[in-house]
Amino acid sequence: MRLYPWKLILILLLLVAAGVVWAERPEPEVHGTFFGDQMYTLLPPDGIPAITEPEYVTGEEAAAQMHPDEPVIGVAHGDDAVCWSTWQLDHHEIVDDVLAGRPIAATW
């Protein structure tokens, strides 16, 4: 395989760019240990935005949009009940909501 000079230059530029990106990456801050493992800060505060105004659909509408084996987190209080897809919560990890007139937070 013949390596043309422009290919060599391109490879070198990509390697240098990857090194610059890696070098600019801040070290995570260590906050102590937990059962012998170091605890790090990986994201800044509010690095994963909460769902603050969820929009709900009926059970029939949800069944038409979701897979039958899709995992959910649900909360029920009296006659009120809601649930959230854990696949969607993978991108948010928390829902701030009100259920039966009471503020709740669901975390994943």
Number of C-alpha atoms within 10 A of each C-alpha: 3 5 7 8 9 9 11 11 11 11 12 12 12 12 12 12 12 11 12 11 10 10 10 8 9 8 10 11 12 11 10 10 10 8 6 7 8 11 14 13 11 12 10 7 8 7 9 13 12 18 17 12 10 12 6 11 11 8 11 8 10 12 12 9 10 11 9 8 6 10 13 13 13 12 12 11 10 7 6 10 11 16 14 16 14 17 13 10 18 11 13 16 16 17 19 14 16 13 15 12 8 8 9 13 13 17 13 12
